[in-house]
Amino acid sequence: MLEEAEEIGRRVRRARLRLGMPQADLAAALGKSQGWVSKMERGLIELDRVGLLNQVAAELHVHPNDLIGRPYSSSPDDNQWQVAASSILRELRRYDLAPVFDGTPRPAPQLWRKVTRLHRLRDTASNVAILRILPDLFREARALAEVSEGHGREEAYAIYAVCCKFAHTAAHSLGHPELVAMACERAAWSARLSGDPVLPAVADWMRVWDMWATADWADALTLSDKAIGSVQQAYEQGDPLAVRAWGTLQLRAAVSAARAGRASEAEDRIGYAKDAAERMDTYAGAPVYDRHSLTFSAGNVQIHAISVALEMGEQGKALEINRRTSPELVGALPHSRQGHHHMDIARAWLWDGNRDKALGELERAERIAPQLVRNHPIARSTLRGIVYAERTATREKLRRMSDRFHLDG
């Protein structure tokens, strides 16, 4: 684990030297000292916030994955997901060609039922399983659009767009930037053809996530507001799907503002998202199928408030919000969101100096969403921090005991 930190530092140094950039210039761009950059390049300081990792990568004009070595090396069995990812890319590249599909595609209601399985897999962070299902589903949705007209054709494109969202989420989690980018582009294309008034905002929500990789915080906020504006009227009218999208976009904007150092705006955005969650809780109409697969609830707002505090470097505030948050609220979230939450709390406890609680939270996160956590750079950074602190503490204890035993004599 500690060698991984050193390798990240070496990659940063190599990328900096390729640009002919002195340490002092990188430090100035990051708002850090030259000594901080020197320690980071020697693996002594962790890039333990996504915003910070992305900012370093943006200044060096590389993708964050290039610095952290993602996708991570693992066994051949663990790498089989890349075969499925290649198949999905093939389908997305030929989006405007006649689909290669044997037989007659099933009608849209049946395909939506297939998408429901993807929702369940997403909730358990089973990203590899999602990728394996998607190639056939992309082909069939595209074939359905080819042979349908009117509303049926629009629904086929809506299914295609939602499949792009699942591909996008899984590719982010596993570390496949090419699939991330192409899924985002095809989601925007198919959303426009879907006739669904909320889907283009969902595609923009995906684009905001991608802007984080290049530390374009201001653009991310601008795009968030554009998407929010597109569903504003439906939100005010209480349309459940628009309320869900509006609130989710406010959470995206909150994280963007926090990473941009705009604390008050981040707090305001969390407040807006809370308002949207309250609207959802008071909705009294018929049950609405979450066809866009946007995880939004009062619990999700709370765990985002914790993430925002950590992005601002305020672990005490994050732990205080966590203390005030009902465990039942978090427990009602999908496993994927719970895994992220416990990773965040582990990081907060580590920064607060409590390694035992940090390790306990990280173990809990892994039990809940093992695939997600083992592939997450912040989880790995947190574990490295725990290991390093334990080694340091053990060395200090041994040094003091050695002194008492006069071993040097």
C-alpha positions as CSV (number, residue, x, y, z in Angstrom):
1,M,0.0,0.0,0.0
2,L,2.8,2.5,0.9
3,E,4.6,1.7,-2.4
4,E,1.4,2.7,-4.2
5,A,1.6,6.2,-2.6
6,E,5.2,6.5,-3.7
7,E,4.3,5.5,-7.2
8,I,1.6,8.1,-7.4
9,G,4.2,10.7,-6.3
10,R,6.6,9.5,-9.0
11,R,3.9,9.8,-11.6
12,V,3.2,13.3,-10.5
13,R,6.9,14.2,-10.7
14,R,7.2,12.6,-14.2
15,A,4.2,14.5,-15.5
16,R,5.5,17.8,-14.0
17,L,9.0,17.3,-15.5
18,R,7.5,16.5,-18.9
19,L,6.0,20.0,-18.8
20,G,9.2,21.5,-17.6
21,M,7.4,22.8,-14.6
22,P,9.3,23.6,-11.4
23,Q,7.9,22.4,-8.1
24,A,7.4,26.0,-7.1
25,D,5.1,26.6,-10.0
26,L,3.0,23.6,-9.3
27,A,2.8,24.6,-5.7
28,A,1.6,28.1,-6.6
29,A,-1.0,26.7,-8.9
30,L,-2.3,24.5,-6.1
31,G,-2.1,27.1,-3.4
32,K,0.4,24.9,-1.5
33,S,4.1,25.2,-0.5
34,Q,7.0,23.8,-2.5
35,G,7.7,21.6,0.5
36,W,4.2,20.2,0.3
37,V,4.7,19.3,-3.4
38,S,8.1,17.7,-2.6
39,K,6.6,15.5,0.1
40,M,3.7,14.6,-2.1
41,E,6.1,13.5,-4.9
42,R,7.9,11.3,-2.4
43,G,4.7,9.6,-1.3
44,L,4.7,11.2,2.1
45,I,1.5,13.2,1.5
46,E,-1.7,11.6,0.2
47,L,-4.0,13.1,-2.4
48,D,-6.9,12.2,-0.1
49,R,-9.6,14.4,-1.6
50,V,-11.0,13.9,-5.0
51,G,-11.0,17.6,-5.7
52,L,-7.3,17.9,-4.8
53,L,-6.4,14.8,-7.0
54,N,-8.3,16.3,-9.9
55,Q,-6.8,19.7,-9.4
56,V,-3.2,18.3,-9.5
57,A,-4.1,16.3,-12.6
58,A,-5.6,19.3,-14.3
59,E,-2.5,21.4,-13.6
60,L,-0.3,18.6,-15.1
61,H,-2.7,18.2,-18.1
62,V,-3.2,14.5,-17.4
63,H,-6.3,12.4,-16.4
64,P,-6.5,11.7,-12.7
65,N,-6.4,8.0,-13.5
66,D,-3.0,8.5,-15.0
67,L,-1.7,9.6,-11.6
68,I,-3.3,6.9,-9.5
69,G,-2.8,3.9,-11.8
70,R,-6.4,3.2,-12.3
71,P,-7.8,0.7,-13.3
72,Y,-5.9,-1.0,-10.6
73,S,-3.9,-4.1,-11.3
74,S,-5.8,-7.3,-10.2
75,S,-6.3,-10.9,-11.2
76,P,-7.3,-11.9,-14.7
77,D,-10.8,-12.8,-13.4
78,D,-11.2,-9.3,-11.9
79,N,-10.2,-7.7,-15.2
80,Q,-12.9,-9.5,-17.3
81,W,-15.1,-6.4,-16.9
82,Q,-12.9,-4.7,-19.5
83,V,-14.2,-7.2,-22.1
84,A,-17.7,-6.1,-21.5
85,A,-16.6,-2.4,-21.5
86,S,-15.1,-2.9,-25.0
87,S,-18.4,-4.4,-26.2
88,I,-20.3,-1.4,-24.9
89,L,-17.9,1.0,-26.6
90,R,-18.5,-0.9,-29.9
91,E,-22.2,-0.4,-29.5
92,L,-21.9,3.3,-28.6
93,R,-19.5,4.0,-31.6
94,R,-22.0,2.6,-34.1
95,Y,-25.0,4.6,-32.6
96,D,-26.1,6.0,-35.9
97,L,-25.7,2.8,-38.0
98,A,-28.4,0.1,-38.5
99,P,-28.3,-2.1,-35.4
100,V,-27.1,-5.7,-35.7
101,F,-29.9,-7.5,-33.9
102,D,-31.4,-10.9,-34.7
103,G,-35.2,-11.3,-34.4
104,T,-37.8,-8.8,-33.2
105,P,-36.9,-6.5,-30.3
106,R,-39.2,-6.6,-27.3
107,P,-41.6,-3.7,-26.7
108,A,-40.5,-0.8,-24.4
109,P,-42.4,-2.0,-21.3
110,Q,-40.5,-5.3,-21.3
111,L,-37.2,-3.5,-21.8
112,W,-38.0,-1.2,-18.9
113,R,-38.4,-4.2,-16.8
114,K,-34.9,-5.3,-17.8
115,V,-33.7,-1.9,-16.8
116,T,-35.2,-2.4,-13.3
117,R,-32.6,-5.2,-12.8
118,L,-29.9,-2.6,-13.5
119,H,-31.3,-0.4,-10.8
120,R,-31.0,-3.2,-8.3
121,L,-27.4,-4.0,-9.4
122,R,-26.6,-0.3,-9.2
123,D,-27.9,-0.1,-5.6
124,T,-25.6,-3.0,-4.6
125,A,-22.6,-1.4,-6.5
126,S,-22.4,-4.5,-8.7
127,N,-20.7,-2.6,-11.5
128,V,-19.2,-5.5,-13.3
129,A,-22.5,-7.2,-13.6
130,I,-24.0,-4.0,-15.0
131,L,-21.4,-3.9,-17.7
132,R,-22.0,-7.5,-18.7
133,I,-25.7,-6.9,-19.2
134,L,-25.5,-3.6,-21.1
135,P,-24.2,-4.6,-24.6
136,D,-27.2,-6.7,-25.4
137,L,-29.6,-4.1,-23.9
138,F,-28.0,-1.3,-26.0
139,R,-28.4,-3.4,-29.2
140,E,-32.0,-4.2,-28.5
141,A,-33.0,-0.6,-27.5
142,R,-31.4,0.7,-30.6
143,A,-33.1,-2.0,-32.7
144,L,-36.5,-1.0,-31.1
145,A,-35.9,2.6,-32.0
146,E,-35.2,1.6,-35.6
147,V,-38.5,-0.3,-36.0
148,S,-40.8,1.9,-33.9
149,E,-42.6,5.2,-34.5
150,G,-44.0,8.0,-32.3
151,H,-44.0,7.4,-28.5
152,G,-42.6,3.8,-28.9
153,R,-39.6,5.2,-30.6
154,E,-39.1,7.9,-28.0
155,E,-39.3,5.3,-25.2
156,A,-36.6,3.2,-27.0
157,Y,-34.3,6.2,-27.0
158,A,-35.1,6.9,-23.3
159,I,-34.1,3.3,-22.5
160,Y,-30.9,3.8,-24.5
161,A,-30.2,7.1,-22.6
162,V,-30.7,5.4,-19.2
163,C,-28.4,2.6,-20.2
164,C,-25.8,5.2,-21.0
165,K,-26.2,6.5,-17.5
166,F,-25.6,3.0,-16.0
167,A,-22.5,2.6,-18.3
168,H,-21.3,6.0,-17.2
169,T,-21.6,5.2,-13.4
170,A,-20.0,1.8,-13.7
171,A,-17.2,3.1,-15.8
172,H,-16.5,5.9,-13.3
173,S,-16.4,3.3,-10.5
174,L,-14.1,0.9,-12.2
175,G,-11.8,3.5,-13.9
176,H,-12.5,3.5,-17.7
177,P,-12.3,7.1,-18.9
178,E,-13.0,6.4,-22.5
179,L,-16.3,4.7,-21.7
180,V,-17.1,7.5,-19.3
181,A,-16.8,10.1,-22.0
182,M,-18.6,8.2,-24.8
183,A,-21.5,7.2,-22.5
184,C,-21.9,10.8,-21.6
185,E,-22.0,11.9,-25.3
186,R,-24.5,9.2,-26.3
187,A,-26.7,10.0,-23.3
188,A,-27.1,13.6,-24.5
189,W,-27.9,12.4,-28.0
190,S,-30.5,9.9,-27.0
191,A,-32.0,12.0,-24.3
192,R,-32.8,14.7,-27.0
193,L,-34.6,12.0,-29.0
194,S,-36.5,10.5,-26.1
195,G,-39.3,13.0,-25.7
196,D,-38.7,12.8,-21.9
197,P,-38.5,16.4,-20.6
198,V,-36.2,15.5,-17.7
199,L,-33.7,13.2,-19.4
200,P,-31.6,16.0,-21.0
201,A,-31.1,17.4,-17.4
202,V,-29.9,13.9,-16.4
203,A,-27.4,13.9,-19.2
204,D,-26.1,17.3,-18.0
205,W,-25.9,15.8,-14.5
206,M,-23.5,13.2,-16.0
207,R,-21.5,16.0,-17.8
208,V,-21.0,17.8,-14.5
209,W,-19.4,14.7,-13.0
210,D,-17.0,14.6,-16.0
211,M,-16.1,18.2,-15.5
212,W,-14.8,17.4,-12.1
213,A,-12.0,15.2,-13.6
214,T,-10.5,18.4,-15.1
215,A,-11.2,20.6,-12.1
216,D,-13.5,22.8,-14.1
217,W,-15.5,23.8,-11.0
218,A,-17.0,27.0,-12.5
219,D,-18.1,25.3,-15.7
220,A,-19.7,22.5,-13.5
221,L,-21.7,25.1,-11.6
222,T,-22.8,26.8,-14.8
223,L,-23.9,23.6,-16.4
224,S,-25.7,22.5,-13.2
225,D,-27.7,25.8,-13.2
226,K,-28.5,25.3,-16.9
227,A,-29.9,21.9,-16.2
228,I,-31.7,23.1,-13.1
229,G,-33.3,25.8,-15.2
230,S,-34.5,23.3,-17.7
231,V,-36.6,21.5,-15.1
232,Q,-37.4,24.5,-12.9
233,Q,-41.0,24.9,-14.0
234,A,-41.8,21.2,-13.6
235,Y,-40.1,21.3,-10.2
236,E,-42.3,24.2,-9.1
237,Q,-45.4,22.2,-10.3
238,G,-44.3,19.3,-8.1
239,D,-43.6,16.8,-10.8
240,P,-41.9,13.9,-8.9
241,L,-39.3,13.1,-11.5
242,A,-38.4,16.8,-12.0
243,V,-38.1,17.2,-8.2
244,R,-35.7,14.3,-8.0
245,A,-33.6,15.6,-10.8
246,W,-33.6,19.2,-9.5
247,G,-32.5,18.1,-6.0
248,T,-29.8,15.8,-7.4
249,L,-28.4,18.6,-9.6
250,Q,-28.3,20.8,-6.5
251,L,-26.1,18.2,-4.8
252,R,-23.8,18.1,-7.8
253,A,-23.6,21.9,-7.6
254,A,-22.9,21.7,-3.8
255,V,-19.9,19.5,-4.4
256,S,-18.6,21.6,-7.3
257,A,-18.9,24.8,-5.1
258,A,-17.0,23.1,-2.2
259,R,-14.2,22.0,-4.5
260,A,-14.0,25.6,-5.8
261,G,-13.6,26.8,-2.3
262,R,-17.1,28.5,-2.3
263,A,-18.2,27.4,1.1
264,S,-21.3,29.6,1.5
265,E,-22.6,28.6,-1.9
266,A,-22.0,24.9,-1.1
267,E,-24.1,25.4,2.1
268,D,-26.9,27.1,0.1
269,R,-27.0,24.3,-2.4
270,I,-27.3,21.7,0.3
271,G,-30.2,23.8,1.7
272,Y,-31.9,23.8,-1.7
273,A,-31.5,20.0,-1.9
274,K,-33.1,19.6,1.5
275,D,-36.1,21.6,0.3
276,A,-36.4,19.2,-2.7
277,A,-36.2,16.2,-0.4
278,E,-39.0,17.6,1.8
279,R,-41.1,18.1,-1.4
280,M,-40.6,14.4,-2.2
281,D,-41.5,13.4,1.3
282,T,-44.8,15.3,1.2
283,Y,-45.8,14.0,-2.3
284,A,-49.2,12.4,-2.1
285,G,-49.8,11.2,-5.6
286,A,-49.6,7.8,-7.2
287,P,-46.2,6.0,-6.9
288,V,-43.8,7.1,-9.6
289,Y,-41.2,4.8,-11.2
290,D,-37.7,6.3,-10.9
291,R,-36.9,5.6,-14.6
292,H,-33.9,7.9,-14.5
293,S,-32.2,6.0,-11.6
294,L,-31.4,9.1,-9.6
295,T,-30.7,8.2,-6.0
296,F,-32.2,11.2,-4.2
297,S,-33.6,11.3,-0.7
298,A,-33.2,13.1,2.7
299,G,-30.6,10.6,3.5
300,N,-28.6,11.3,0.3
301,V,-28.7,15.0,1.1
302,Q,-27.2,14.3,4.6
303,I,-24.3,12.2,3.3
304,H,-23.6,14.8,0.6
305,A,-23.4,17.5,3.4
306,I,-20.8,15.3,5.0
307,S,-18.9,15.0,1.7
308,V,-19.0,18.7,1.2
309,A,-17.6,19.3,4.6
310,L,-14.7,17.0,3.9
311,E,-14.0,18.6,0.5
312,M,-13.6,21.8,2.5
313,G,-11.2,20.0,4.9
314,E,-13.6,20.3,7.8
315,Q,-13.6,16.8,9.3
316,G,-15.0,18.0,12.7
317,K,-18.0,19.4,10.9
318,A,-18.4,16.2,8.9
319,L,-18.4,14.1,12.1
320,E,-20.8,16.4,13.8
321,I,-23.3,16.1,10.8
322,N,-22.8,12.4,11.0
323,R,-23.7,12.4,14.7
324,R,-26.9,14.3,14.0
325,T,-27.9,12.0,11.1
326,S,-30.2,9.1,11.9
327,P,-28.7,5.7,11.2
328,E,-32.1,4.7,9.8
329,L,-31.8,7.5,7.2
330,V,-28.5,6.2,6.1
331,G,-29.6,2.6,6.3
332,A,-32.4,3.2,3.9
333,L,-29.9,4.2,1.2
334,P,-28.7,1.8,-1.5
335,H,-25.6,0.0,-0.7
336,S,-23.6,2.0,-3.2
337,R,-24.4,5.2,-1.4
338,Q,-23.8,3.6,2.1
339,G,-20.4,2.5,0.9
340,H,-19.5,6.0,-0.2
341,H,-20.8,7.4,3.1
342,H,-18.7,5.0,5.3
343,M,-15.6,5.7,3.2
344,D,-16.2,9.4,4.0
345,I,-16.6,8.8,7.7
346,A,-13.4,6.7,7.7
347,R,-11.5,9.5,6.1
348,A,-13.0,12.0,8.7
349,W,-11.9,9.8,11.6
350,L,-8.4,9.4,10.2
351,W,-8.0,13.2,9.8
352,D,-9.3,13.5,13.3
353,G,-6.6,11.2,14.6
354,N,-8.7,8.1,15.4
355,R,-7.3,5.3,13.4
356,D,-9.4,2.6,15.1
357,K,-12.6,4.2,14.2
358,A,-11.3,5.0,10.7
359,L,-10.4,1.4,10.1
360,G,-13.8,0.2,11.5
361,E,-15.7,2.5,9.1
362,L,-13.6,1.4,6.1
363,E,-14.2,-2.2,7.0
364,R,-17.9,-1.5,7.2
365,A,-17.8,0.2,3.8
366,E,-16.1,-2.8,2.3
367,R,-18.7,-5.2,3.7
368,I,-21.5,-3.2,2.3
369,A,-20.1,-2.5,-1.2
370,P,-16.9,-4.4,-1.7
371,Q,-16.5,-3.9,-5.4
372,L,-17.0,-0.2,-5.1
373,V,-14.7,0.3,-2.1
374,R,-11.8,-1.8,-3.4
375,N,-11.7,0.2,-6.6
376,H,-12.1,3.6,-5.0
377,P,-9.0,5.9,-4.9
378,I,-10.1,7.6,-1.7
379,A,-10.7,4.3,0.1
380,R,-7.2,3.2,-0.9
381,S,-5.7,6.5,0.2
382,T,-7.5,6.2,3.5
383,L,-6.2,2.7,4.1
384,R,-2.7,3.8,3.2
385,G,-3.0,6.7,5.7
386,I,-4.0,4.2,8.4
387,V,-1.2,1.8,7.6
388,Y,1.4,4.7,7.5
389,A,0.2,6.1,10.8
390,E,0.3,2.7,12.4
391,R,3.8,2.1,11.2
392,T,4.9,5.5,12.5
393,A,3.3,4.9,15.9
394,T,4.8,1.5,16.2
395,R,8.3,2.8,15.3
396,E,7.9,5.5,18.0
397,K,6.9,2.9,20.6
398,L,9.8,0.7,19.7
399,R,12.2,3.6,19.8
400,R,11.1,4.6,23.3
401,M,11.3,1.0,24.5
402,S,14.7,0.6,22.9
403,D,15.9,3.7,24.8
404,R,14.6,2.2,28.1
405,F,16.4,-1.0,27.4
406,H,19.5,0.9,26.3
407,L,19.8,-1.3,23.2
408,D,22.1,1.2,21.6
409,G,24.6,0.7,24.4
